[in-house]
């Protein structure tokens, strides 16, 4: 596969360690030098770690959101979701949760009772994706997909692609996002090469979850967000067995005013979100 202008690495943004209680947490964005990769706002990388038996599980009890979407990748372990709009599921390793907060809901992300009783490995990525002003008050929605619902495929080079949204190398993903976001988990064996077209003008979100890759001669190791220049394609080779979270989308190009769990365009909209939440307009908190 030949590109007229393969994308090159501009800089690396190491994830900042910011544990939440006993939950190992790394956050590459927002961080020093990178507030967002429009429309990708925020990424928490929880784990990897082993939970003992009789643990307290994940600490994300009922809390509100408005104005954006969350995409949660369960790389290992299990995650129970419950929200005030009626979304509910327990997603196992290899699955994903795509929640459109839109006009507002309350959700909980907790470990199921069996995981708290038995323990086990856990690794989760949660990505926040912005919505443009015209869609910030859209109806909330939730999709939970197990690993078997994701049409994974392997390239001739031995790279495994787990497409979540959009299209990857001509293969449609199960989710069609509101703003044409393409997201996938890419597993690249040591020495293998992964090439994919990405149209010029689209912002690329590339986070190295595990291992190390080389892009246009620049090495990027695990727990780094890779800022890429413009171009028409990505050409990546794994230096070690690697797992990469890869996405791309057109930038929204609007002001971002965020406060805690709300992401809007103006301060006034944040105040309205808080007032609406306090008035019970996000629905009843989900039972946990």
KOLGU-686432 format. One record per residue: residue in one letter; y, z, x of N, C-alpha, C in turn. Coordinates in steps of 0.2 Angstrom, whole numbers, plus 5000, padded with zeros to 4 digits. Atoms other than C-alpha are relative to their C-alpha. Layout:
residues N
AYZXYZXYZX;...
END
This chain:
residues 288
X499450005004500050005000500650005004;X499550004995501649955008500750014996;X499349995003503450015003500549975004;X499450034997505049935007500450065003;X499649944997505850115010499650064998;X500449945001504550255012500550065000;X499649944999505350425009499950045006;X500049964994505750535024500250074998;X499949935001505850715026500850025002;X499349984998507650785026500050075002;X500149934997507250965028499450044996;X500649955003505951105024500350064998;X499749935003506351255013499450055000;X500549955000505151395017500050054994;X500049955006504651505002500150075002;X499849934998505351675002499550054996;X500549955003504151824999500450054996;X499749955005504651924984499550024995;X500649975004503152024978500350034993;X499949975006503152084960499550054999;X500549955000502352254961499449985005;X500650024995500552214968499949935000;X500150075000500752034964500349965005;X499750044995500951924979500449944997;X499650065003502451804975500449975006;X499650044995503251674986500449954995;X499650045004504751574979500449955005;X499750054996505351414988500749984997;X499450025003506651374975500150044993;X499450004995507951434972500050045006;X500049974994508251484989500649985005;X499450034996509451465004500049935001;X499950074999510051295005499749954994;X500350045005509151234989500150044993;X499949965007509751294971499549964995;X500550045005508651154962499949945003;X500250064998507850994964500049964993;X499850025006508650924948499549954997;X500049955005507750934935499650065001;X500549954998506551054944500450065002;X499649955000507351224943499850065005;X500249934997506251364950499249995001;X500849994999504451394957499850065003;X500449944997503451554959499349985001;X500750014997501851544969499750075000;X500349945000500851694964499350005003;X500750014996499351734976500149965006;X500749985003498151694982499950075002;X500249934999497451864981499450024996;X500649985004495851954975500250074997;X499949945004496052084961499450045000;X500549955001494952234961499850014993;X500249985007493952284946500450054997;X499649955004494852394933500849995003;X499350014998496552314938500550004994;X499550005006498152314928500249924998;X499950075002498252124928500749985001;X499350034999499852014928500550044996;X499549955003501452104923500549964996;X499550035004502251974912499950014993;X500049985007502352054895500549964996;X499650045004503351984881500749995002;X499350014998505051904886500249934998;X499850065004506151764879500249955005;X499750064997506651594885500449954996;X499750065003507851454880500349955005;X499650064997508451284886499649975005;X500350034995507051234897499250004999;X500749995001505151214900499750035006;X500449974994503851304910499349975000;X500650034998502351224918499650055004;X500449954996500951344924499449975002;X500650024998499551294935499650055002;X500549954998498051404936499649985005;X500450034994497351364953499450045000;X500649965000496151514952500150064996;X499949955005495851654940500049984993;X499950015007496251664922500750024997;X499449985002497851674912500049994992;X499950005008498151724893500749994998;X499350015003499651654884500050014993;X499949995007500351704868500750004998;X499350005001502051664860500250004993;X499749985007503151694845500049934996;X500050065003502951504840499349994998;X500750015002501051524837499649975006;X500450024995500451464854499650055003;X500549954997498951554861499449975003;X500650024997497551524873499950045007;X500249974993496651584889499849945004;X500250064996496651454902499750025007;X500449984994495451464917500249955006;X499950044993495451394935500049934999;X499950075000496051214936500449984994;X499650025006496951214919500850015001;X499249995000498851214915500250024993;X499649985006500051284902500649965000;X499350045000501551174897500350034994;X499749975006502751274886500749975000;X499350025001504351204879500450054997;X499649955003505551344876500549984995;X499550035004506851234869500550054997;X499549955003507851334856499950075000;X500149934998507051494860499350024997;X500649965002505451594859499850065005;X500249954996504651744866499249995002;X500750014998503051734876499750055005;X500349954995501851844886499549965004;X500550034996500751784901499750065004;X500449944997499451914905499349985002;X500750014998497751934912499550024994;X500449985005496351934899499650065002;X500349944999495352094897499450005004;X500650014995493852024906500250005007;X499850004993494851994921500350075003;X499849934998495652164921499450055001;X500649964999493952234920499649995006;X500450024994493052134933500349985006;X499650024994494452074944499749935002;X500250064997494251924955500649965003;X499550044997495251784964500649984995;X499550025004496951734957500549975004;X499450044997498251604962500349964994;X499650035005499551534950500749975002;X499350034999501051414951500450004994;X499650015006502451424938500649975002;X499450054999503751284938500450004994;X499550015006505351284927500349935001;X499750075000505951114922500550004995;X499450005004507651094915499949954994;X499950055005508051004899500849984999;X499350025001509650904896500350034994;X499749975005510950964884499849984993;X500250035006510350854870499350024998;X500649975001508650934871499950075000;X500149934999508951114874499950044994;X500249965006508851164856499449974996;X500650035003507251064853499550054997;X500549955003505851144843499550025006;X500549984995504751254854499349974999;X500750035001503051194858499650035006;X500449974994501551244869499349965000;X500650044999500051144876499650045006;X500549974995498551234885499549955002;X500650044998497351124895499650035005;X500549984995495751174903499949945005;X500250054995495151084919499749944998;X500350065003494050974909500449964996;X499550045004495550914899500449955004;X499650044995496350844915499649955003;X500450054997495750674920500149995007;X500050004993495550704938499749935003;X500350064996495150554950500150005007;X500050004993494750524968500249935003;X499850064997495550384978499549985005;X500550024995494650274991500050045006;X499949964994495350385004499750075000;X500349945002494450534996500550064998;X499549955003496050614989499950014993;X500149985007495850704973500750014996;X499450005004497250684960499950034993;X500049975007497450804945500649994996;X499450025004498750714934500150054994;X499849955006499650834922500549964995;X499650045004501050724916500249945003;X499850074997501650544917499549965002;X500550054998500650424926499950005008;X500150004992499850424944499549945002;X500450064998499250264952499649964994;X500250035006499050184935499650044995;X500449965005498150324927500450054996;X499649955005498950414912499850075001;X500249935001499050594912500050034993;X500049985007498750704897500650014996;X499349985003500550754894500549955001;X499450045000502050644890500650054999;X499449955000503550754894500649974996;X499450015003505150754885500549955004;X499550044995506150674900499649975005;X500450044995504750574909499950035006;X500249964994504250704921499349985002;X500750024997502750654932499850065005;X500249944996501750804939499350005001;X500850004998500050824948499950055005;X500349964995499050934959499649955004;X500350054996498550824974499650045006;X500549974995497050884985499849955006;X500150054995497050795002499650035006;X500449984995495650815014500349995007;X499750014993496050835033499949935002;X500050074998496450665040500149944995;X500050055005496550575023500849994999;X499450035001498050475018500149994992;X499850005007498950485001500649964999;X499450045002500150344995500149994993;X499950015007500950324979500849984999;X499350035001502550224973500350064996;X499649965003503950334967500749965000;X499450055001505450224960500650045004;X499349974998507150244969500450034995;X499649965005508350364961499750064997;X500349945003507050484956500050065005;X500149944996507050664963499350025001;X500749984999505350714971500050075002;X500149934999504750894970499350005004;X500649994996503450924984499950065003;X500149934997502751094988499350005003;X500749994997501351125000499750074999;X500349945002500251254992499550035005;X500549984995498951255006499949955005;X500150054994498651175023500649975002;X499450034997499851055031499949925000;X500050075000500350875029500549975004;X499550044996501350745038500349944996;X499750055004502650635030500549975005;X499650044995503450495041500150045006;X500049974994503050595056500250075000;X499849935001503650765050499550044997;X500549965002502450905048500350054995;X499849955005502551015033499450054999;X500649955001501451175032500150034993;X500049965006500951285018500650044998;X499549965002502251375008500749975001;X499350044999503651245011500149954995;X499750055004504651144999500349955004;X499850054996504950975006500549964997;X499450045003506650895003499949935003;X500150074998506450705003500649964999;X499550055001507650565005499849954995;X500250055005507750414993499549955003;X500450054997506550274994499649974994;X500450025005505250184984499250025000;X500749985000503650274989499950065004;X500249944996502750424997499449985004;X500650024995501550405012499950075003;X500249934998500750575016499350005003;X500649994997499350615028499950085001;X500249934999498450785029499850015007;X500249974994498350875045499450045000;X500649955002497151005038499949984993;X500150005007496351015021500650034996;X499349985003497951025010499949994992;X499850015007498451054992500750004999;X499250015001500150994986500149994993;X499850015007501051014970500649945000;X499650065000501950844967500349984994;X499750025007503150794954500649955002;X499350044999504650664952500349994993;X499650015007505950634938500749985002;X499350024999507650564936500450064999;X499549945001509050694939500350004993;X499649995007509850764923500849995002;X499350014998511550774932500550044996;X499649965004512250914921500150075003;X500049934998512951084924499550044998;X500649955002511651224925500350075000;X499849935001512151394919499450044998;X500649965002510751514920500150085000;X500049935000510551694916499350034998;X500749975001508851784918499649944997;X500550045003507651694906500349944996;X499750055003508951574899500349955005;X499750054996509551404906500449964995;X499650045005510951324897500649965005;X499550044996512551214902500650045001;X499349965000513951344899499850084999;X500049925001514251534899500050024993;X500049995007514651524881499349994997;X500750015003512851454877499650065002;X500449944998512151594887500150064996;X499849945004513051724877499749994993;X500350025007512451634861499350025000;X500749995000510651644867499850075000;X500149935000510751824871500150034993;X499849975007511551864853499449974996;X500550025004510251754845499350045001;X500649964998508851844854500050074997;X499949935002509552014850499950004992;X500050015008509651954831499349984998;X500650025002507851914831499849934998;X500150075001508051724830499549975004;X500550034996506751694843499350014997;X500749985003505351764831499850065003;X500349944998504351914832499650005007;X500450004993503651964850499350004998;X500750015001501851914852499650065001;X500549944999500452044850499749995007;X500350014994499752084867499550065000;
END
